[in-house]
Amino acid sequence: MANDPYAKRLLWFVFAGSRGGTNRLKLVQAIKETPLNANQLAKELGLDYKAITHHVGVLEKNNIITRIGEKYNVTFFISTFLEANMDSFLEIAQKLEKSK
């Protein structure tokens, strides 16, 4: 499943081809280091809580992150889909960092 062209296209769209991609990239990188909840992510990234919930929704819809827990006790983790395609994610992140 490494270098899956579908996965690479999806990751490019989510992180580079749509508004808010850089914030989603930062969010995933933070979750990759340590699983966090929405409030912790807002503090960590210096973003509004509503912005975090929006980006989390986009990432969950595209199977990039998963949640464990309910309501206010939700912690976010990277998905198995992202783990399987981590090389593509890191390549995209590196290219986006260089383009700044």
C-alpha positions, 0 to 999 in steps of 0.5 A: 500500500506504500506510495498508493496514488489514490492516497497521495492525491487525497493527501495533496488535496487535503493539505495543499489543494484547499484552504486551511491546508497548512493548519491541517498539516500542523494539526496532524503533526501535533497529533502525530507527536502526542494524541490530543483533544480539541482544546489542547490542539487549540492551545498548542497551535494558537488557533480558535477552538471552532477552527480546530473543530472544523479542521478535525471534521475535514480530517476525520471525513477523509480518514486521516485522523480518528477519535476515541471517546465521546463528547468532551472526552474525545482524543484524536489520533492519526488513522491507520490509513495515514500510518500506512501512507506516512511516507507520502504525508512526510513528502508532502509536508516537506514540499509545503515547508520548502514552498513557504 
